[in-house]
């Protein structure tokens, strides 16, 4: 499990709609991890959420598109 792997994943998801499309039907953290592991990424939900929080700290404006909206669609709790 790795924060580096989570960072690579976020970068790929931010730039590639096909990566995001693979998660369109995902509705739980378990499913999310299964799909990401099949794609070669290894991280825990805690590592991913910590990285997202760090990258979001100084962002005051939330766009309606992009990876952040997409990540908010998963019920993480």
matplotlib code that plots the C-alpha trace (Angstrom):
import matplotlib.pyplot as plt

x = [0.0, 1.4, 0.7, 2.9, 0.6, -2.4, -0.7, -0.1, -3.7, -5.0, -2.8, -4.0, -7.7, -7.3, -5.9, -7.7, -11.5, -11.2, -9.7, -12.6, -15.1, -13.8, -15.2, -18.6, -20.5, -18.4, -20.5, -18.4, -14.8, -14.3, -15.4, -13.2, -10.1, -10.9, -11.0, -7.9, -6.0, -7.0, -5.5, -2.2, -2.6, -2.1, -3.3, -5.7, -8.8, -7.1, -4.0, -6.1, -8.3, -5.3, -3.7, -7.0, -7.2, -3.6, -4.1, -7.4, -6.2, -5.8, -8.6, -11.5, -13.3, -14.9, -15.3, -18.3, -16.1, -12.9, -11.5, -12.7, -16.4, -15.9, -14.3, -17.0, -19.5, -18.2, -19.7, -16.4, -18.0]
y = [0.0, 3.3, 7.0, 7.2, 4.8, 6.9, 10.0, 8.2, 7.1, 10.6, 12.0, 9.4, 9.9, 13.7, 13.5, 10.5, 10.2, 6.5, 5.9, 7.7, 5.8, 2.5, 3.7, 4.9, 2.0, 2.0, 2.8, 1.6, 1.9, -1.9, -1.8, 1.3, -0.5, -3.7, -1.7, 0.3, -2.9, -4.4, -1.4, -1.8, 0.7, -0.4, 2.0, 2.0, 4.2, 6.0, 6.8, 8.0, 10.2, 11.6, 12.6, 14.1, 16.2, 17.4, 18.3, 20.1, 22.2, 25.5, 25.0, 27.2, 26.8, 23.5, 22.8, 20.8, 18.7, 16.8, 14.2, 15.8, 15.7, 12.2, 11.1, 12.7, 10.4, 7.4, 6.8, 6.6, 6.0]
z = [0.0, -0.9, -0.9, -4.0, -5.8, -4.7, -6.1, -9.4, -9.5, -8.8, -11.6, -14.1, -13.1, -13.4, -16.9, -18.4, -18.6, -19.5, -16.0, -14.4, -16.5, -15.1, -11.7, -13.0, -11.3, -8.1, -5.0, -2.1, -0.9, -1.3, -5.0, -5.5, -4.2, -6.2, -9.5, -8.7, -7.7, -11.1, -12.7, -10.8, -8.0, -4.4, -1.7, 1.2, 1.4, 4.3, 2.1, -0.7, 1.5, 3.3, 0.0, -1.3, 1.9, 1.5, -2.1, -1.3, 1.6, -0.2, -2.7, -1.9, -5.2, -6.1, -9.8, -10.9, -13.2, -12.8, -10.4, -7.2, -8.0, -9.2, -5.9, -3.9, -5.6, -3.6, -0.2, 1.8, 5.2]

ax = plt.figure().add_subplot(projection="3d")
ax.plot(x, y, z, "-o")
ax.set_aspect("equal")
plt.show()
